[in-house]
Amino acid sequence: MRLKAMAKINLALDVTGKRPDGYHDVRMVMQTIGMYDVLEMSVKKEPGITLSSDLPYIPTDSRNLVWKAADLLMKEFDVTKGVRMHLHKFIPVAAGLAGGSSDAAAALLGINRLFHLGLDRKALMERAVQIGADVPYCVLRGTALAEGIGEILTPLPAMPDCAVLIGKPGISVSTKTAYQTLDTESISGRPDIDGMIRAIEQKDLQGITSRMQNVFSPGIEGQYPVIAQIRELMEKNGAMKAMMSGSGPTVFGLFSSRNQAEKAAAVLRESRLAKVVHVTEIFHG
């Protein structure tokens, strides 16, 4: 079995407060894009989980979300056979694109199918939150409003097709650190999420891009100026809007045509500001 684990971008990201359990309440508009890892899975007679990856620095034991996802379902349903998994990574690690969460979502879907557990998408999403806040969304995919810690999901109509340029600089930003350094009381500009939802319902791409905003951006761009440089380069070269995804450091730009996005990608590669440059599309799930 080969499963695609799709990346996501945040079209809007607001943090509304800190919870007693240490997590933060968020309100976000999430969108799947056509950039993906591939998870290969097969049943083995011997019990247990075997995980390998084409990247040597990725853990292949219980520290990996793929391993955790498989273990969660196999323990719950007393699966006596084992599973062999190989992860081909393409989504950059620690990039704000939910690569690890999407890999875990693929593992949940795969274990469910391989061992005929009979769980529907809602049941998988209920279990997914035990692995990580973004994992339920990565099971759902498409365009969605995410609330709570990210696990309360409302599917939205599909957003209009457009090209997406991804640019990740050669730095990593810890999500934990991003949240710790964010002062929710002093956020000056917040995204108009309700307005964005209306624009999505009206298939108004200009209305969507004009409302794109991420409350993490000012602080993270202040620490890492290269993020702002990539964003500005994309917008100078035809992006309707460019913005950091999640807690960064990846920047994405939305373009009305693939041709424009490819031209901007060529300029971005030449600038050497980004280590990963990739052109893809909106993915509707």
C-alpha positions, 0 to 999 in steps of 0.5 A: 500500500502506498499513501500520499501524506499531503502538506498543508498551508495556513491561509489565516492563523490567529491565536486567541489565548492560552489554556490551563493545560499549556496549549493555545486556543487557535482559529485557523483556515487550513488548506491542503496543497499538492506537495506530499510524502509517500508512506509505503505499508505492508503486513508482516507475520511477526508482530511489531512495527518496523519503520524506515525512512530515506532521511537518516536523521528522522527517528524510526522508533516511538519518537516518530509520529508515524510509529505512534499512529500505527501503535495507537490503532494496533494496540486498541484493536489487538492486532497480532500481525506486524506492519512494515513501513517506509517513509519517503520524505519530500515535505521539509521537516519542521517547516510549518507544513504539517509534514509529520502530522500528515505522515501520521494521518496516512499511517492511521488511514493505512492501518485502518485499511490494512487490518480492516478495522472498519473505522470511518473518517470521523472515528480516525479523527477522534483518535488522531488528536492523541498524536498531535493537534494538526493530525485530525485536519490531516485526516480530513484534508481540503479547506477547513476552519480549525478551532480549539487547539486545532482539533475542532474542524468545520469543513469549508467549500473548496477554495478556487484553484490557484498555483502555490509557490513554496519557499523554505529557507535553510533554518528551522523554527520550533513551534513550541518556541514560537508559541512561548514567545508570542504574547497573545495580549499584544497582538495588534493585527488579527486575520479577518477569518469570517471575511475569508470564509465568506470569500471562500464561499463566493470563490473569490480568490482576491478576497481570500488573499487580501485577508491572509494573515498570520499572527506569528509572522511579525515576531518570527520575521523579526528573528529571521529576516530571510522569511520577510525577504522571501515573502517580499520577493514572491510578491514583487514577482506576481504573488497575489499574496505571500505569507509564512505558514504555521509557525514557519519558516516556510513561506508560500505565495498564491498565484493566479497562474502556474506560469507566473508561479514558475517564473517567480520560482526561478527568481527565488532559486537564483536569489538563494534565499530559500533552500527548498523551492517548489511549485504546486497547486491547491489540493481539494482532498 
